[in-house]
């Protein structure tokens, strides 16, 4: 009997699918009891081999942080690798990891069901051995340095926010974090802050965001009402608990909106359209200003 390459490929697919079903059943049992039996450990070791051994070491070293959890139960985790550099990988335990092994062994070659970081996140979540991380403010330069660490692995963009009384303009950086582009405008109401937090959660996942750059009117001579509303907005987002683990910083937005307004004035746009464009491009101005400054600062540090 001659075995073709296609038939072998199909058998491998069936084997992987069956293994996945068994693994899911085991994970479900572990999660229901928040503990692992010897039999369950044996099954998981049989299915995942050395990757599972590495995952258990990561969990034992408290190397798993949950960045946020959605109402649906899906969570994003930050897992510390085993190398001396202690690189951190963002991953969805069931769907994706930013590490090279996931791309090569899981996606490209199809030889593994998941990478060790996904396994560590899944195990930590199932037994409750992870650390919840809060949304936090960091200095502008710290956010950029953290971004460079993760960006070496091909992940992490920034979201720029122009916060107004009724609208929040959004802009996003490119994958190299050099160019800011307009994204969208969110309607802001006291009653929809939770829905806005959900929107930010979706954007974090869809765009591989690593942090937020929030426009802030730094006027040292007087306290601005705009400054107060920015702080209130950010604090309201923090209170939702839906953006835990994501860092944000403030960047001077002085004259940004006015500059965009002057550029749009000759176009004689409808007021509604003009406002939407103004908010988006004000966010672009804030984020682009931040990116340009940080890259200039980085070049100075390298000299």
Order of alpha helices (4+ residues) and beta strands (2+ residues): alpha-alpha-alpha-beta-beta-beta-beta-alpha-beta-beta-alpha-beta-beta-beta-alpha-beta-alpha-beta-alpha-alpha
